[in-house]
Amino acid sequence: MPKDTNKEHSVDHLIHHTLLVGVSMSAILLILGLLIMLVRDTPSPEVAPSLSEILRQAFMANGAGLIYLGLLLLMITPVARVVMLVYGYARIGWWRFALISLLVLLLLGTGLALGIEG
């Protein structure tokens, strides 16, 4: 296999593992949170908690906290994929694609910042 093909293959694996780990961990947190809520018969919160409250509840094995943490992880997974694309493309020297991926990452960040403010 040519050297470039090996690099491309390693980038593909990096992206694959990023998505696989993100979605798998999210699913585990969601299922675990749901099971805890069903076993403890706890109601779901009426208002979404802050990030610090989500983390506090998740570390206390609160079902709703685990569900919110799983949802956050599920939303962060595509962003992590774009970060890995920037890294992977730069690593193999595909600067045009790295720059385009970086632009996509900046757009995602801008959208997030505008969403938080508005």
N, C-alpha and C positions, 0 to 999 in steps of 0.2 A: 504494500500500500504506500502511495506517495506520502511525503511528510505532511502536506497541506490537508490531505484527506484524513489523516490521523488527528490533526488539530480540529478539523470540522467535526469529526466524530466525538471528540472529547467535549466540545461545546454543546453538541446535541445531547450528550449524556448529562451535562451540567444543567441544561434547561429542563430535561426530562425529570431529573431528580428534584429540582427545585419545585416543579409543579406537583410531583408525586408526594413529596414530604408535606408541602403546604396543604394540599387537599386531604391527605390521609390524617394529618394531625387535626385538621379542622373537623373532619367527620368523627374522629374519636372524641373530641371535646364536646361536639354537639350531642352525640349519642349518650355519652356519660352524663352530661348535664340533664338531658331529658330523663334518663333513668333515675337520677337522684331526685329530680323534681317529682317524678311519679311515686317513688318509694316514700319520700318524706311528705308527700301531698302538700307541697308549698305552692302558693299562687305565683303567677308571673308578675313582675313589677309593671306598674302602669306607665312609668316614665323611664326612659333609657338612662342608665347610670353613667357617670363620668368614667373616663379611662382608669383613673386611680381606684374608683369604686369597683369597676369590673375586675381589675387585678386583685384587689383585696378579697372580693367575694370568691373569685376563682381559687385563690390560695387557701381559702377556708372551705373548699369543696362545696360551695353553694351552687346548686343546679343552674340557676339563672345566670350566675357569674360565668360558669363554664360555657353555657350556650352563647352568651355575648362574646366571650373570648374566642370561641370557635368561629363565630360570624366575622369578627374582626380579622382573624387569621385568614379566613376565606377571602375577604376583601383585599388583604395585603398580598396574597399569593401572586396575582397578576403583576403587581408592581415589582415584586421580587424577581419575577421572570424578566421584566424589562431591564432591571439592574443587571441581572446575569447576562442578558443579551449584550448590553454595553460592554461589560467586562470580556465576554467571550469574543465578540467581534474585534475588540481592540487587541486581544491576545493573539489572534491569528492574523492581524494586520488588515482587516477589512474596515478601513477607517470611514468610508462612506456610510456603511451600515451602522457602525458604532455611533457616528454623529446623528444619524436619523433616529436611532434608539434613544440616544441622549435627549434629543428634541422631544420624543414621545414621553420620556420620563419627566422632563420639565413641564410639559403640558399637563401630565397627571398631577404633578405637584402644584401647579397653578390652579387647576380645578379644585383640588383639595383645599388649598388656602382660601379660595373664593367661597367654597361651600361652607367652610368653618366660620368665616366672617359674616356671611349672608344668612 
